[in-house]
Amino acid sequence: MQAPAHSKILRKVWSIRELSILIATIAVGFFFYLGNHIFVTPYNLSIVLMMSSDVGLVAIPMALLLISGEFDLSVGSVYALVPIIANVMYKTVLPNIWITSIISLLMACMFGLANGLLTVKVGIPSFIVTMGTWFFFGSLALIVSGGLPQGIPTTSFYNLGGYVTISGLPFAVEMIWLAGTAVLFYLILEKTRHGNWSMGTGSNKMAAIMMGVKTNRVKIINFMLTSLFAGLLGILDLSRMSATTPTQGTALTFEAIAAAVIGGVSLSGGAGSIIGTLIGSILLGSIYNGLILIGAGYYWFQGFVGAIVVIAAVINLRVAKARGSNA
C-alpha cells in the first residue's frame, strides 16, 4: 500500500541533514530573545555573525578533516603562532606585511603536512600527534614572541580583516571570508572527487583503498587545509586588531570541533555537512552573544556549549537510525 502524501513529506523533511541544528539554533535564538529583545535587532545580529566568523573559519575545514576520519587539536596553537611569525618577520627581515603573511601561511601548510605525515606514514593516531604539536606550536609562539603581545604599526593591512559600516551596521570583513570558505568547502565536499574520497575514507578506509582511493593523500590534504585556515584566521585577526598574543586561541580547537559536531559531523568519520557546520558556528556565536545580553556572562558559555553538543549528538544519532530504518 502506498504511503500517505503527508508521510512522504515528513520523511523528506526529516532526511534533511541540517534540520536538527537549524531547529536548535532557532530555539536558542528564541530563548535569548525572551531574555532580551535586543538579541534580534539587526545591529546585534550583525555582531553575532562577526563572532561566528572566528569559529567558522576553522570549523569548516575541520569538518572536512573529521569526515575523513582524523582530528587536529593543534589549530589553536597554529592560530596563535602564524601571525606572530608574520609580525616578527615584518619587523626584522622583510618589512612587507603582505609577503610575510603569505610566507607564514605557507608555513601553516607545512605544519599541517607534518601532522598528516606523522599520522598516515608513521602510524601515530592523529589525536596523539596533534596533541603533541598543539603543545609544540604553542611553545614556539611563546618563544618567538618572548611571551609578550605583538603589535603591528602598519594601517594598510587593516583592510584585510577589519570592520566597515553598512547602513549603520558594523560589518566585519571576516564575514566575507567565512561565506567564501563555506561555499568553497561545500563545493569540495559535495561536487568534487576529493570530497567523495574524504567521505569514503572516513566511512570505510579499507573499502576505499580497494576502490582505488588514495586515502593517505586525502588525509594529508585535509590536515594542510585545516592548518592553513587556522593560520589565515590568525592573520585576519592580526589585521583586524593590529595586535596578536601568543596565548590566543586556547579554546579555538574545541569550539571548532564542537561547531562541526553540533552541525552533524560524525567524530568517527564518514558523515557530515558543511552547511550544518556553518550553522553550528552561528549557534556558538549566538550563545556567546546571548549570554552576555541576558547578564549570564562568559562563564556559562562552556556549560551551554557542552549541553548543546550532547543534545545535538543524540538527535543526530536518532536521525541516522531513522534514515537507516527508512532506507
KAKARA-V202753 format. One line per field, one symbol per residue. phi: phi as a letter, one per 20 degrees, with the letter a starting at -180 (. if undefined). psi: psi as a letter, one per 30 degrees, with the letter a starting at -180 (. if undefined). burial: b if it has 16 or more other ideal C-beta (glycine too) atoms within 10 Angstrom, else e. A space follows every 50 residues. Layout:
phi->???
psi->???
burial->???
//
This chain:
phi->.ffgfffffffffffffefffffffffffffffffaffgefgfffffgff fffgfffefffffffffencdbeeffffgefgffffffffedcbfcffff ffffffffffffffgffffeeenegfffgffffgffffffffffemmdfd ddefdfffffbedcdclndfbefgfffffffffgfffffeccffffffff fffbffffffenfefffgfffffffffgffffffffffffdlabcfdfnf dfgffffffffgeofefennbrbffffffffffffffffffffenfnffe gffffgfffffffffffffffffffef
psi->kkkleeeeeeeeeffkegeeeeeeeeeeeeefeeejffegkeeeeeeeee ffeeeefeeeeeeeeeegglljffeeeeeeeefeeeeeeefefjhjfeee eeeeeeeeeeeeeeeeeeefefgkkfeeefeefeeeeeeeeeeefgglkk lkfkfffefegaklkjhgkkjkffeeeeeeeeeefeeeeffleeeeeeee efejeeeeefggkieeeeeeeeeeeeeefeeeeeeeeeeefgllkfglge feefeeeeeeeeggkkfflfklkeeeeeeeeeeeeeeeeeeeeggelfff eeeeeeeeeeeeeeeeeeeeeeeeff.
burial->eeeeeeeeeeeeeeeebbebbbebbeebbeebeeeeeebeeeebbbbbbb bbbbbbbbbbbbbbbbbbbbbbbbbbbbbbbbbbbbbbbbeeeeeebeeb bebbbebbeebbebbbebbbeeeeebeebbeebbeebbebbbebbeeeeb ebeeeebbebbbeeeeeeeebbbbeebbeebbeebbebbeeeebbbbbbb bbbebeebeeeebebbebbbbbbbbbbbbbbbbbbbbbbbbbebbbebbe ebbbbbbbbbbbbbbbeebbbbbbbbbbbbbbbbbbbbbbbbbeebeeee beebbeebbeebeebbeebeeeeeeee
//
